[in-house]
Amino acid sequence: MNAGPKRTWKLYRGDELLADLVVTGGDFPWLNARVDAYGAFEEVQTLFADELRLIEDIDDEPDAWEAAYDAIRATLTLRYPDGREVPELLLHIDGRDAWWRWSDEPFDEDPEP
């Protein structure tokens, strides 16, 4: 996938566009972007602030971080530049900076034995 600087991914809550994530670079498998937020993004900023705070202690409190990230995934969706929804992702946002990795396939949470 071309992850050039003119590629824009979109962050949604339901059908509401919250932010454009304008790719500025990356180091595979991560992409980096500038967050161009819309007004309603302010309502979800605390989700990302909590997640980043908890990731600092992930070795000691993995369940707390996982719960914070589950709140992000339950509330938001990321869409590829072509408009399709990203099945799986790990997205961090700090102010106007975003970085994420993604999978084109959903993760299998209960693998068969």
Buried (B, 14 or more C-beta within 10 A) or exposed (E): EEBEEEBBBBBBBEEEBBBBBBBBEBEEEBBBBBBEBEEEBEEBBEBBBBBBEBBEEEEEBEEBBEEBBEBBBEBBBBBBBEEEEBEEBBBBBEEEEBBBBBEEEEEEEEEEE
